[in-house]
Amino acid sequence: MPSDTQFAAWLIDNLADFVFAELYAHLIGCLAPPGERRIVIRSFVAACCDHITDRLLALVERSKEVRTSNGRELVVIKDAAIKAFMKEHDIRLHTCRGYSPSNIDSQAQAAGRAAGDRATFGRPVSGTVGALRIGRQ
């Protein structure tokens, strides 16, 4: 549905803005030489996004407990439609966690995880029917 696509795009844009702002704040105080900044950036962003993903998955698990049968049926229908679309267009998703420990900056990782903790999942509109958003606390 177009509204689902717009909502997903909005969520991705807000996530990217949040991570970029946190990365910018981290790099202001970073004293790494120019040759190591790429490793710092990659470590920070990966840790931040991984932590936000873990938090979102925990929210999904929590919401499964409060779903009604009607709401679940709609999710199953949408899930089947999404899987059919992905198969028809040969779209495959995979995880990109293949970086080696030698290319990781542990301080940047810790800062990224802390930034992931600061992400909030508020609502962009008032009321209980508003959609969740990612932003600063």
N, C-alpha and C positions, 0 to 999 in steps of 0.2 A: 504494500500500500504506500502511496506517496507520503502520507503523514508519518509512517514508520521510517521511511528513508530520510525525511527531513529531520526527524528526531534523532536518528542515529548520526547523521552528519553534524548536528548541533552538539551532541555529546562528544564526538571525536574532536571537533574544533575547541570545545572547552577544555578537554583533557590536554590537547596540544598546547593551548595557551597557558594552562596551569604549569605544565612541566617546563615549558620554555621560560616562564617567569622565575620558577624555582631554580632552574639551571643558571640563568643569568645572575641571580642573587648569589649562587654558590661560586660562580666563576669570578665575581668581583673580588673575592678574597682569596682566590686560588693563586698560589705562587709557583705552580708547575711551569717548567720551561715549555716553550712553544711546541717542541717535539713530543711532549707527553700530554698535551691538552686533549688530543683526540681520545686517548685512553681514559682520561678523567671524565670527559663528556659522555663517552659510551658507558662507562661504569655507573655514572650518576643516573643517566636516563634509564638504563636497563633496570637498576635497582628500584627506582621510583615507580616505573611502570609495572614491574613485577609485584611490588607491594600494593599498588592500587588495584591490580587485577585480583590479588588474593582477597582484598577487602570486598571487592564487588562480588566475587564468587561466594564469600561468606554471607553477603546480603541475599544472594539468590537462594542459598540453602535455607536461610531464615525465613524467606518469603514463601518457600514451598509449604511450610507448616500452616500458614494462614490462608492459603488459596482455597477458593470454593470450587466445587465441581464444575460450575459454569465457566469460571475463569480459566481453569485448567484445560477445558475442552478447546477454548479459543487458542491457547498457547500451542496445543498439539496440532491444530489445523494450520497455524502459521508456521510452525516448525516443519511440517510436512511440505508446505508450499516452498519454503526456503530451501529445503534439501532438494526438492525437484528442480528448482531453478538453478541451483549450484551444479547439479548433475548435468542438466541440459546444456549449460554454458561451460562445462569442464572447469569449474572453480574448485580449487583445493586449498584448504587452510592448513598451515603447519606452524609449529613453535620454533622460534629462532633463539635458542638459548645455548648456542654452540661456541661461546667464547672461552678461550683457555685462561687458566688462572694467571699465567704470565702477562696477560693483557688486561689485568684488572687493577684498579686503584681502590684499595680497601677503604680509604677515607672518603672517596667520592661515593662508594657504594653505601657507606653508613649515612652520608648526607642525603643520598637519594632515598633510602628507606625512611629517614626522618621526614623528608618532603612528602613521601607517600602517606605518612601518618597525618600530615597536615591537610591533606585533601579532604574536602567536605562534600557531602552529597545532599545539598539543600534542594529546594524547589524553586524554579524560575518564575512561577506564578503563585499567587496566594491561594489558600484553600487546601483541602486534602486531596484534590484531584490533580494537583500540579505534577509535572514530570521532574524526576531527579536531575540535579546538575552537579558538576564538579567545580569546586572553587576553593578559595582560601577561607580559613576559619576567622 
